[in-house]
Amino acid sequence: MGKSGGHSTVDGAVRCAPQPFDWAPAEGQRHASTDARPGSGYPTGFVVATLCGYQLRADNTEPAWRWETCATCKAKARKLSQAPAVGAR
């Protein structure tokens, strides 16, 4: 197993290190949460506490994963993962 830019590689496949948060689309944006995540992700309707301070119902549908990322959650998630800031989306 090798390391590449903070990511592990196995047989050429990049694997990211586990993070202390997961993403959940809710209320028109993708939010981050430190709530325990069920195996296949937060199901639609599951209430999560977001890093931006809200309790929101997850929307685990295909279109919801294309929503923009909540800027506050993104900043707090970056801080939790100790990643350097890069250009905003």
MDAnalysis code that builds the backbone (N, CA, C; Angstrom):
import MDAnalysis as mda
import numpy as np

u = mda.Universe.empty(267, n_residues=89, atom_resindex=np.repeat(np.arange(89), 3), trajectory=True)
u.add_TopologyAttr("name", ["N", "CA", "C"] * 89)
u.add_TopologyAttr("resid", np.arange(1, 90))
u.add_TopologyAttr("resname", ["MET", "GLY", "LYS", "SER", "GLY", "GLY", "HIS", "SER", "THR", "VAL", "ASP", "GLY", "ALA", "VAL", "ARG", "CYS", "ALA", "PRO", "GLN", "PRO", "PHE", "ASP", "TRP", "ALA", "PRO", "ALA", "GLU", "GLY", "GLN", "ARG", "HIS", "ALA", "SER", "THR", "ASP", "ALA", "ARG", "PRO", "GLY", "SER", "GLY", "TYR", "PRO", "THR", "GLY", "PHE", "VAL", "VAL", "ALA", "THR", "LEU", "CYS", "GLY", "TYR", "GLN", "LEU", "ARG", "ALA", "ASP", "ASN", "THR", "GLU", "PRO", "ALA", "TRP", "ARG", "TRP", "GLU", "THR", "CYS", "ALA", "THR", "CYS", "LYS", "ALA", "LYS", "ALA", "ARG", "LYS", "LEU", "SER", "GLN", "ALA", "PRO", "ALA", "VAL", "GLY", "ALA", "ARG"])
u.atoms.positions = np.array([
    [0.856, -1.186, 0.000],
    [0.000, 0.000, 0.000],
    [0.884, 1.225, 0.000],
    [0.621, 2.153, -0.909],
    [1.402, 3.374, -0.994],
    [0.591, 4.564, -0.541],
    [1.258, 5.701, -0.434],
    [0.568, 6.932, -0.065],
    [0.701, 7.913, -1.211],
    [-0.355, 8.630, -1.500],
    [-0.327, 9.612, -2.573],
    [-1.134, 10.827, -2.146],
    [-0.451, 11.911, -1.802],
    [-1.154, 13.145, -1.440],
    [-2.109, 12.992, -0.280],
    [-1.748, 12.178, 0.745],
    [-2.615, 11.987, 1.891],
    [-3.654, 10.906, 1.697],
    [-3.641, 10.269, 0.538],
    [-4.564, 9.189, 0.264],
    [-3.781, 7.887, 0.144],
    [-4.367, 6.790, 0.554],
    [-3.737, 5.484, 0.397],
    [-4.047, 4.954, -0.990],
    [-3.112, 4.191, -1.549],
    [-3.373, 3.552, -2.831],
    [-3.133, 2.058, -2.699],
    [-4.023, 1.291, -3.265],
    [-3.899, -0.153, -3.308],
    [-4.149, -0.563, -4.751],
    [-3.173, -1.210, -5.364],
    [-3.307, -1.625, -6.762],
    [-3.748, -0.471, -7.664],
    [-3.259, 0.737, -7.382],
    [-3.577, 1.884, -8.214],
    [-4.884, 2.577, -7.871],
    [-5.706, 1.983, -6.993],
    [-6.975, 2.599, -6.601],
    [-6.733, 3.524, -5.410],
    [-7.265, 4.739, -5.463],
    [-7.084, 5.696, -4.379],
    [-8.145, 5.459, -3.319],
    [-7.708, 5.404, -2.080],
    [-8.611, 5.232, -0.938],
    [-8.403, 6.418, -0.006],
    [-9.468, 7.105, 0.349],
    [-9.372, 8.236, 1.259],
    [-9.396, 7.734, 2.694],
    [-8.709, 8.445, 3.564],
    [-8.709, 8.100, 4.986],
    [-10.106, 8.355, 5.546],
    [-10.551, 7.548, 6.512],
    [-11.868, 7.773, 7.121],
    [-11.918, 9.160, 7.770],
    [-13.048, 9.808, 7.682],
    [-13.240, 11.129, 8.256],
    [-14.213, 11.029, 9.430],
    [-14.182, 11.989, 10.353],
    [-15.078, 11.961, 11.512],
    [-16.480, 12.496, 11.203],
    [-16.830, 12.585, 9.934],
    [-18.144, 13.087, 9.530],
    [-18.572, 12.368, 8.261],
    [-19.853, 12.469, 7.949],
    [-20.405, 11.943, 6.700],
    [-21.287, 13.020, 6.103],
    [-21.589, 12.872, 4.810],
    [-22.409, 13.846, 4.100],
    [-23.842, 13.350, 3.985],
    [-24.780, 14.285, 4.073],
    [-26.201, 13.964, 3.949],
    [-26.914, 15.104, 3.227],
    [-27.494, 14.848, 2.058],
    [-28.295, 15.886, 1.420],
    [-29.557, 16.151, 2.260],
    [-29.873, 17.427, 2.426],
    [-31.072, 17.803, 3.183],
    [-31.392, 19.268, 2.901],
    [-32.656, 19.585, 2.777],
    [-33.100, 20.974, 2.604],
    [-32.404, 21.689, 1.449],
    [-32.158, 20.982, 0.359],
    [-31.624, 21.622, -0.844],
    [-30.118, 21.787, -0.899],
    [-29.401, 21.265, 0.103],
    [-27.935, 21.332, 0.100],
    [-27.376, 20.029, 0.664],
    [-26.085, 19.780, 0.379],
    [-25.406, 18.640, 0.997],
    [-24.763, 19.133, 2.285],
    [-25.120, 18.504, 3.395],
    [-24.641, 18.891, 4.719],
    [-23.740, 17.801, 5.284],
    [-22.895, 18.181, 6.229],
    [-22.034, 17.223, 6.925],
    [-22.591, 16.998, 8.326],
    [-22.387, 15.780, 8.839],
    [-22.867, 15.413, 10.166],
    [-21.887, 14.441, 10.812],
    [-21.767, 14.549, 12.127],
    [-20.959, 13.589, 12.874],
    [-21.842, 12.515, 13.518],
    [-23.145, 12.552, 13.237],
    [-24.050, 11.510, 13.748],
    [-23.637, 10.151, 13.182],
    [-23.858, 9.102, 13.972],
    [-23.570, 7.746, 13.490],
    [-24.370, 7.495, 12.217],
    [-23.688, 6.968, 11.209],
    [-24.317, 6.734, 9.908],
    [-24.666, 5.264, 9.765],
    [-25.926, 4.969, 9.444],
    [-26.285, 3.579, 9.153],
    [-25.433, 3.060, 7.987],
    [-25.217, 1.778, 7.890],
    [-24.339, 1.162, 6.905],
    [-24.406, 1.698, 5.493],
    [-25.580, 1.893, 4.954],
    [-25.700, 2.338, 3.560],
    [-25.974, 3.836, 3.447],
    [-25.764, 4.582, 4.506],
    [-25.985, 6.025, 4.483],
    [-27.248, 6.410, 5.231],
    [-27.398, 7.691, 5.453],
    [-28.590, 8.186, 6.142],
    [-29.787, 8.002, 5.211],
    [-30.783, 7.212, 5.619],
    [-31.941, 7.020, 4.740],
    [-32.792, 8.292, 4.646],
    [-33.531, 8.423, 3.575],
    [-34.429, 9.561, 3.403],
    [-35.370, 9.634, 4.599],
    [-35.467, 10.826, 5.184],
    [-36.321, 11.048, 6.348],
    [-35.586, 10.945, 7.678],
    [-34.379, 10.383, 7.679],
    [-33.565, 10.240, 8.888],
    [-33.105, 11.632, 9.320],
    [-33.332, 12.005, 10.574],
    [-32.950, 13.331, 11.062],
    [-31.492, 13.302, 11.513],
    [-30.703, 14.225, 10.960],
    [-29.292, 14.335, 11.322],
    [-29.005, 15.727, 11.884],
    [-28.075, 15.784, 12.821],
    [-27.573, 17.060, 13.326],
    [-26.427, 17.455, 12.405],
    [-26.539, 18.601, 11.773],
    [-25.550, 19.029, 10.791],
    [-24.466, 19.894, 11.445],
    [-23.330, 19.981, 10.793],
    [-22.234, 20.803, 11.315],
    [-22.579, 22.288, 11.301],
    [-23.571, 22.678, 10.496],
    [-23.999, 24.080, 10.468],
    [-25.020, 24.383, 11.566],
    [-25.341, 23.382, 12.395],
    [-26.166, 23.625, 13.578],
    [-27.644, 23.328, 13.471],
    [-28.080, 22.670, 12.409],
    [-29.502, 22.360, 12.238],
    [-29.773, 20.868, 12.396],
    [-31.005, 20.550, 12.707],
    [-31.498, 19.174, 12.693],
    [-32.328, 19.057, 11.423],
    [-31.850, 18.286, 10.450],
    [-32.511, 18.207, 9.148],
    [-32.817, 16.770, 8.768],
    [-33.862, 16.590, 7.959],
    [-34.212, 15.265, 7.443],
    [-33.426, 15.003, 6.167],
    [-32.685, 13.908, 6.162],
    [-31.875, 13.534, 5.004],
    [-32.753, 13.226, 3.802],
    [-32.217, 13.491, 2.623],
    [-32.875, 13.155, 1.360],
    [-31.867, 12.328, 0.558],
    [-31.898, 11.029, 0.735],
    [-30.907, 10.143, 0.113],
    [-31.375, 9.681, -1.263],
    [-31.697, 10.655, -2.112],
    [-32.106, 10.339, -3.481],
    [-30.990, 10.753, -4.436],
    [-30.971, 10.181, -5.604],
    [-29.935, 10.477, -6.601],
    [-29.837, 11.978, -6.914],
    [-30.947, 12.669, -7.196],
    [-30.829, 14.104, -7.502],
    [-30.270, 14.921, -6.331],
    [-30.579, 14.528, -5.103],
    [-30.136, 15.289, -3.928],
    [-28.614, 15.315, -3.795],
    [-27.939, 14.269, -4.260],
    [-26.479, 14.225, -4.166],
    [-25.818, 15.208, -5.133],
    [-26.589, 15.803, -6.035],
    [-26.046, 16.797, -6.970],
    [-26.198, 18.229, -6.454],
    [-26.867, 18.386, -5.306],
    [-27.054, 19.720, -4.748],
    [-25.710, 20.315, -4.347],
    [-25.684, 21.633, -4.255],
    [-24.483, 22.341, -3.782],
    [-24.220, 21.969, -2.319],
    [-22.971, 22.117, -1.919],
    [-22.577, 21.830, -0.542],
    [-22.796, 23.058, 0.332],
    [-23.349, 22.852, 1.513],
    [-23.519, 23.920, 2.495],
    [-22.130, 24.476, 2.829],
    [-21.941, 25.773, 2.653],
    [-20.637, 26.398, 2.872],
    [-20.152, 26.263, 4.317],
    [-21.063, 26.385, 5.262],
    [-20.677, 26.267, 6.675],
    [-20.253, 24.833, 6.993],
    [-21.021, 23.862, 6.514],
    [-20.652, 22.459, 6.738],
    [-19.314, 22.142, 6.078],
    [-19.114, 22.684, 4.868],
    [-17.867, 22.434, 4.136],
    [-16.671, 22.961, 4.924],
    [-16.784, 24.172, 5.451],
    [-15.692, 24.774, 6.215],
    [-15.418, 23.994, 7.500],
    [-16.487, 23.604, 8.192],
    [-16.307, 22.858, 9.441],
    [-15.796, 21.447, 9.176],
    [-16.253, 20.827, 8.086],
    [-15.770, 19.492, 7.726],
    [-14.283, 19.558, 7.367],
    [-13.892, 20.593, 6.645],
    [-12.479, 20.766, 6.278],
    [-11.628, 20.897, 7.536],
    [-12.134, 21.670, 8.495],
    [-11.394, 21.852, 9.749],
    [-11.284, 20.521, 10.496],
    [-12.380, 19.757, 10.539],
    [-12.351, 18.446, 11.205],
    [-11.361, 17.495, 10.536],
    [-11.279, 17.571, 9.233],
    [-10.380, 16.665, 8.502],
    [-8.970, 17.249, 8.404],
    [-8.800, 18.491, 8.858],
    [-7.515, 19.194, 8.848],
    [-6.941, 19.307, 7.444],
    [-7.841, 19.459, 6.466],
    [-7.433, 19.618, 5.059],
    [-7.186, 21.093, 4.775],
    [-6.215, 21.408, 3.947],
    [-5.991, 22.807, 3.589],
    [-7.134, 23.336, 2.717],
    [-7.406, 24.598, 2.815],
    [-8.469, 25.221, 2.014],
    [-8.060, 25.225, 0.536],
    [-9.018, 24.932, -0.322],
    [-8.815, 25.005, -1.761],
    [-9.933, 25.830, -2.367],
    [-9.873, 26.109, -3.641],
    [-10.883, 26.921, -4.332],
    [-12.292, 26.456, -4.043],
    [-13.176, 27.376, -3.814],
    [-14.585, 27.051, -3.527],
    [-15.274, 26.588, -4.788],
    [-16.258, 25.763, -4.618],
    [-17.062, 25.272, -5.737],
    [-18.196, 26.202, -5.982],
])
